[in-house]
Amino acid sequence: MKLTLKTLAEKLGLTYSGKADISLDHICAIENLDDGGVAFVNSPQELSDLPTPTGVFDSRQKSIENISVQMDAAIIVSQKIDSPSLNLIYSDDPLKDHIEATRLLYDPPDQSGAIHPDASIGKSVLIGKHVTIDARAVIYDHVTIGDHTIIRAGVVVMENSSIGKNNILYPNVTIRENCHIGNQVIIHPGAVIGADGFGYYQREGINLKIPQIGGVILGDDVEIGAGTTIDRSRFNKTIIGKGCKLDNLIHIAHNVELGDHSLIAAQSGIAGSVKTGHHLMMGGQSGIRDNLKIGDGVTLFARTLITSKTNDHEVVAGMPSRPIKIWRQIQALINSLDNLFERVKQLEKKFRHVE
């Protein structure tokens, strides 16, 4: 979509300066700004990344002097930035408004509101208004799909599951039976919601399966990355709280209750029956051992393994996890082990000589 500088600023509810009629059609970073582009900066210093700046800016006065960029592009800036030679949109939160500009300039996912004739729809399926279901999607019996939801090709939704409003399920997503998806949920390709939990017991040396008869609940405004798996519970529900964002290739085991607005980076895992507080943050390749209670606002550095319960707002790192201050002290000691080892050798040699 193309919008003039004036129209884009008006749609954002913001003021602007510069050439009102320039045509804007894409979003970019400040260092890649080109004709038709919209970038953002928070501080005058960031304008030094402009592709072809001439002149200098005075960072002490937070003003820009003699910058001349020969392109029809716009920059969303904080209120403290001004330049007569640039096309600017003024914002109290440039990042937020840059994201909103993205929504205005780019068309939303195709939503025909049609059910493709090659889709397979089971018995007693309740489909809301303007629902899009692509070819080769399979909807089992007794499924409910809310208004304005998009079901892409190859998606499978099994019996007695429900999908809320304004969701998008990308190709080859699998929703097993008795799972419930909230509203404004995004599930990326290849994710599996509701696979059996890893439940077994041994008798006479033989692994015997424990039936996993529960389900999964995804709250509103949840996003699930490609290839991520969330297991069904043994007999209750695995719960992903509202606003949670899960990266690609994450595993959430059975009976987990993930607190609202958690952020989990790729290749991380949470073992069975963990209960976390809100705003958990997990760096890449991190993990939490089974049957633990994790406090609110806990942060794990990358490759951290939590093996015991935590208090609220702890920041931990390492395997097993330790408070970040202690972990850094340990890392500093590890980096000096060569010198320490050499000193010990010299001391041993000295004492042997004395003896």
C-alpha positions as CSV (number, residue, x, y, z in Angstrom):
1,M,0.0,0.0,0.0
2,K,1.2,3.5,-0.7
3,L,0.5,6.5,1.5
4,T,1.6,10.1,1.4
5,L,3.6,11.5,4.3
6,K,0.6,13.7,5.2
7,T,-1.9,10.7,5.1
8,L,0.4,8.4,7.1
9,A,0.9,11.0,9.8
10,E,-2.8,11.6,10.0
11,K,-3.6,7.9,10.3
12,L,-1.1,7.7,13.1
13,G,-2.6,10.8,14.7
14,L,0.8,12.6,14.6
15,T,2.3,15.8,13.3
16,Y,4.9,16.0,10.6
17,S,7.3,18.3,8.7
18,G,8.7,18.1,5.2
19,K,7.2,17.3,1.8
20,A,3.6,16.3,2.5
21,D,3.0,14.6,-0.9
22,I,5.9,12.2,-1.0
23,S,4.8,8.6,-1.5
24,L,5.7,6.0,1.2
25,D,5.3,2.3,0.6
26,H,7.6,0.3,2.8
27,I,9.2,0.0,6.3
28,C,13.0,-0.1,6.8
29,A,15.8,0.6,9.2
30,I,17.5,3.9,9.4
31,E,20.7,2.5,7.8
32,N,18.7,1.2,4.8
33,L,16.5,4.2,4.3
34,D,15.6,4.7,0.6
35,D,12.9,6.2,-1.6
36,G,9.5,5.4,-0.2
37,G,10.9,4.1,3.0
38,V,9.8,4.8,6.6
39,A,12.4,4.4,9.4
40,F,12.5,5.5,13.0
41,V,15.0,6.8,15.5
42,N,14.8,7.6,19.2
43,S,17.8,10.0,19.5
44,P,19.6,12.5,17.3
45,Q,22.8,10.3,17.4
46,E,21.0,7.5,15.5
47,L,20.7,9.8,12.5
48,S,24.4,9.3,12.0
49,D,23.4,5.9,10.4
50,L,21.6,7.6,7.5
51,P,23.0,6.1,4.3
52,T,24.2,9.4,2.7
53,P,24.4,12.1,5.3
54,T,26.3,15.2,4.6
55,G,27.2,17.7,7.4
56,V,27.1,17.1,11.1
57,F,24.7,17.3,14.0
58,D,25.2,18.9,17.4
59,S,24.4,16.1,20.0
60,R,24.8,18.6,22.9
61,Q,22.0,20.8,21.6
62,K,20.1,17.7,20.4
63,S,19.6,19.4,17.0
64,I,20.7,18.5,13.5
65,E,22.6,20.9,11.2
66,N,23.2,20.7,7.5
67,I,22.0,17.2,6.9
68,S,20.8,16.7,3.4
69,V,19.4,13.4,2.2
70,Q,18.4,13.2,-1.4
71,M,15.5,10.8,-1.2
72,D,11.8,10.9,-0.7
73,A,11.6,9.0,2.6
74,A,10.4,9.6,6.1
75,I,11.7,9.1,9.6
76,I,9.5,8.8,12.7
77,V,11.4,10.7,15.4
78,S,11.0,11.7,19.1
79,Q,9.7,15.2,19.7
80,K,13.2,16.5,20.6
81,I,14.5,16.0,17.1
82,D,14.1,18.6,14.3
83,S,15.5,19.2,10.9
84,P,14.2,21.4,8.0
85,S,15.9,19.2,5.4
86,L,14.3,15.8,6.5
87,N,10.8,14.5,6.2
88,L,9.9,13.8,9.8
89,I,6.9,12.4,11.8
90,Y,6.9,13.4,15.4
91,S,6.1,10.8,18.1
92,D,6.3,10.2,21.8
93,D,7.1,6.6,21.1
94,P,8.8,6.2,17.7
95,L,9.1,2.4,17.9
96,K,5.4,1.9,18.7
97,D,4.4,4.2,15.8
98,H,6.8,2.6,13.4
99,I,5.1,-0.7,14.2
100,E,1.7,0.9,13.6
101,A,3.0,2.3,10.3
102,T,4.0,-1.2,9.3
103,R,0.3,-2.3,9.8
104,L,-0.8,0.6,7.7
105,L,1.6,0.1,4.8
106,Y,1.4,-3.7,4.5
107,D,-1.7,-5.6,3.5
108,P,-3.0,-8.1,6.2
109,P,-2.9,-11.8,5.4
110,D,-5.3,-12.8,2.7
111,Q,-8.7,-13.4,4.2
112,S,-11.2,-14.4,1.6
113,G,-13.8,-15.5,4.1
114,A,-14.3,-18.6,1.9
115,I,-14.0,-22.3,2.7
116,H,-12.1,-24.0,-0.1
117,P,-13.9,-27.0,-1.7
118,D,-10.8,-29.2,-1.0
119,A,-11.0,-28.5,2.8
120,S,-12.5,-31.4,4.8
121,I,-15.1,-30.3,7.3
122,G,-16.5,-32.8,9.8
123,K,-20.0,-33.1,11.5
124,S,-21.4,-30.5,13.8
125,V,-18.7,-28.0,13.1
126,L,-19.6,-24.4,14.1
127,I,-17.9,-21.8,11.9
128,G,-18.2,-18.1,12.7
129,K,-18.5,-15.1,10.3
130,H,-15.9,-14.5,7.6
131,V,-13.8,-17.5,8.4
132,T,-11.2,-18.5,5.8
133,I,-10.3,-22.2,5.4
134,D,-7.7,-23.1,2.7
135,A,-7.3,-26.3,0.7
136,R,-6.4,-29.5,2.4
137,A,-7.3,-28.2,5.9
138,V,-9.0,-30.9,7.9
139,I,-11.5,-29.9,10.6
140,Y,-12.8,-32.9,12.7
141,D,-16.2,-33.3,14.3
142,H,-17.6,-30.9,16.9
143,V,-15.0,-28.2,16.4
144,T,-15.9,-24.5,16.9
145,I,-14.1,-21.7,14.9
146,G,-14.6,-18.1,15.8
147,D,-15.2,-15.1,13.5
148,H,-12.5,-13.8,11.2
149,T,-10.1,-16.7,11.8
150,I,-7.8,-17.9,9.1
151,I,-7.0,-21.6,8.7
152,R,-4.2,-22.2,6.2
153,A,-3.5,-25.2,4.0
154,G,-2.8,-28.5,5.7
155,V,-4.0,-27.4,9.2
156,V,-5.6,-30.2,11.2
157,V,-8.0,-29.4,14.0
158,M,-9.2,-32.6,15.8
159,E,-12.5,-33.3,17.5
160,N,-14.0,-31.2,20.3
161,S,-11.4,-28.4,20.0
162,S,-12.3,-24.7,19.8
163,I,-10.5,-21.9,17.9
164,G,-11.4,-18.3,19.0
165,K,-11.8,-15.1,17.0
166,N,-9.3,-13.3,14.8
167,N,-6.7,-16.1,14.8
168,I,-4.4,-17.3,12.1
169,L,-3.1,-20.9,11.9
170,Y,-0.4,-21.1,9.3
171,P,0.2,-24.2,7.1
172,N,0.6,-27.7,8.7
173,V,-0.3,-26.7,12.2
174,T,-1.9,-29.5,14.2
175,I,-4.4,-29.0,17.0
176,R,-5.2,-32.2,18.8
177,E,-8.5,-33.1,20.3
178,N,-9.9,-31.2,23.3
179,C,-7.7,-28.2,22.9
180,H,-8.9,-24.6,23.2
181,I,-7.3,-21.7,21.5
182,G,-8.2,-18.1,22.6
183,N,-8.6,-15.0,20.5
184,Q,-6.0,-13.1,18.5
185,V,-3.7,-16.1,18.5
186,I,-1.0,-16.7,15.9
187,I,0.4,-20.2,15.4
188,H,3.2,-20.6,12.9
189,P,3.9,-23.5,10.5
190,G,4.5,-27.0,11.9
191,A,3.5,-26.2,15.5
192,V,1.7,-29.1,17.4
193,I,-0.7,-28.2,20.1
194,G,-1.9,-31.1,22.3
195,A,0.5,-34.0,21.5
196,D,0.6,-36.7,24.2
197,G,2.7,-35.8,27.2
198,F,5.8,-37.9,28.0
199,G,4.1,-40.1,30.5
200,Y,5.3,-43.7,31.3
201,Y,5.8,-46.0,34.2
202,Q,7.8,-49.1,34.6
203,R,6.8,-52.6,35.6
204,E,9.2,-55.6,35.4
205,G,11.6,-53.4,33.3
206,I,9.0,-52.6,30.7
207,N,7.9,-49.0,29.9
208,L,4.2,-48.7,30.0
209,K,2.2,-45.7,28.6
210,I,0.1,-43.5,30.9
211,P,-2.9,-42.2,28.9
212,Q,-2.8,-38.5,28.4
213,I,-6.5,-37.6,28.4
214,G,-6.3,-33.9,29.2
215,G,-5.9,-30.9,26.8
216,V,-4.3,-27.6,26.2
217,I,-5.5,-24.0,26.7
218,L,-3.9,-21.1,24.8
219,G,-5.0,-17.7,26.2
220,D,-5.7,-14.6,24.2
221,D,-3.0,-12.8,22.2
222,V,-0.6,-15.8,22.3
223,E,1.9,-16.4,19.5
224,I,3.5,-19.9,19.0
225,G,6.6,-20.2,16.8
226,A,7.2,-22.7,14.0
227,G,7.9,-26.3,15.1
228,T,7.0,-25.6,18.7
229,T,5.2,-28.4,20.6
230,I,2.9,-28.0,23.6
231,D,1.9,-31.3,25.2
232,R,-1.6,-32.1,26.5
233,S,-1.9,-32.8,30.2
234,R,-2.4,-36.2,31.8
235,F,-6.0,-35.3,33.0
236,N,-6.3,-31.6,33.5
237,K,-5.0,-28.8,31.2
238,T,-1.6,-27.5,30.0
239,I,-2.1,-23.8,30.1
240,I,-0.3,-21.0,28.2
241,G,-1.3,-17.7,29.7
242,K,-2.6,-14.6,27.8
243,G,0.0,-12.6,25.9
244,C,2.7,-15.3,26.0
245,K,5.1,-15.3,23.0
246,L,7.0,-18.5,22.2
247,D,9.8,-18.7,19.7
248,N,10.4,-21.5,17.2
249,L,11.4,-25.0,18.3
250,I,10.3,-24.8,21.9
251,H,8.9,-27.7,24.0
252,I,6.3,-27.3,26.7
253,A,5.6,-30.5,28.6
254,H,2.4,-31.8,30.0
255,N,0.6,-30.1,32.9
256,V,2.7,-26.9,32.7
257,E,1.0,-23.6,33.6
258,L,2.9,-20.8,31.9
259,G,2.1,-17.3,33.4
260,D,0.8,-14.4,31.4
261,H,3.0,-12.4,29.1
262,S,6.0,-14.8,29.2
263,L,8.7,-14.6,26.6
264,I,10.6,-17.8,25.6
265,A,13.4,-17.9,23.1
266,A,14.2,-20.7,20.7
267,Q,15.3,-24.3,21.6
268,S,14.1,-23.9,25.2
269,G,12.1,-26.4,27.2
270,I,9.9,-26.6,30.3
271,A,9.5,-30.0,31.9
272,G,6.2,-31.4,33.2
273,S,4.0,-29.9,35.9
274,V,6.0,-26.6,36.2
275,K,4.0,-23.6,37.3
276,T,5.5,-20.2,36.4
277,G,4.5,-16.7,37.4
278,H,3.8,-13.9,34.9
279,H,6.5,-12.3,32.7
280,L,8.9,-15.2,32.7
281,M,11.8,-14.6,30.3
282,M,13.9,-17.5,29.0
283,G,16.9,-17.0,26.8
284,G,17.7,-19.5,24.1
285,Q,18.4,-23.1,24.9
286,S,17.4,-22.7,28.5
287,G,15.3,-25.0,30.6
288,I,13.3,-25.6,33.8
289,R,13.2,-29.0,35.6
290,D,9.9,-30.7,36.3
291,N,7.5,-30.1,39.2
292,L,8.9,-26.6,40.1
293,K,7.2,-23.4,41.1
294,I,8.8,-20.3,39.4
295,G,8.1,-16.8,40.7
296,D,6.8,-13.8,38.9
297,G,9.2,-11.8,36.6
298,V,12.0,-14.4,36.6
299,T,14.7,-14.1,33.9
300,L,16.9,-16.9,32.6
301,F,20.1,-16.2,30.7
302,A,20.7,-18.3,27.6
303,R,21.6,-22.0,28.3
304,T,20.4,-21.7,31.9
305,L,18.9,-24.7,33.7
306,I,16.7,-24.1,36.7
307,T,16.7,-27.0,39.1
308,S,14.9,-25.6,42.2
309,K,12.1,-23.2,42.9
310,T,12.7,-19.5,42.5
311,N,11.5,-16.3,44.2
312,D,9.9,-13.4,42.3
313,H,12.1,-11.3,40.0
314,E,15.2,-13.5,40.2
315,V,17.8,-13.2,37.4
316,V,19.7,-16.5,37.0
317,A,22.3,-18.1,34.8
318,G,24.3,-21.2,34.5
319,M,23.7,-25.0,34.8
320,P,22.5,-25.5,37.5
321,S,21.2,-21.9,37.7
322,R,22.6,-19.4,40.2
323,P,21.8,-15.8,40.9
324,I,23.4,-13.7,38.2
325,K,25.9,-12.0,40.5
326,I,27.3,-15.3,41.8
327,W,27.3,-16.8,38.2
328,R,29.4,-13.8,37.0
329,Q,31.9,-14.3,39.9
330,I,32.2,-18.0,39.0
331,Q,32.8,-17.1,35.3
332,A,35.5,-14.7,36.3
333,L,37.2,-17.5,38.4
334,I,37.0,-19.9,35.5
335,N,38.7,-17.5,33.2
336,S,41.6,-17.3,35.7
337,L,42.0,-21.0,36.3
338,D,45.2,-21.3,34.2
339,N,46.9,-18.7,36.3
340,L,45.6,-20.2,39.5
341,F,46.8,-23.7,38.4
342,E,50.2,-22.4,37.6
343,R,50.5,-20.7,41.0
344,V,49.5,-23.9,42.8
345,K,52.2,-25.8,40.9
346,Q,54.8,-23.3,41.9
347,L,53.7,-23.4,45.5
348,E,53.8,-27.2,45.5
349,K,57.3,-27.1,44.0
350,K,58.4,-24.6,46.7
351,F,57.1,-26.7,49.6
352,R,58.7,-29.9,48.2
353,H,62.0,-28.0,48.1
354,V,61.5,-26.9,51.8
355,E,60.8,-30.4,52.9
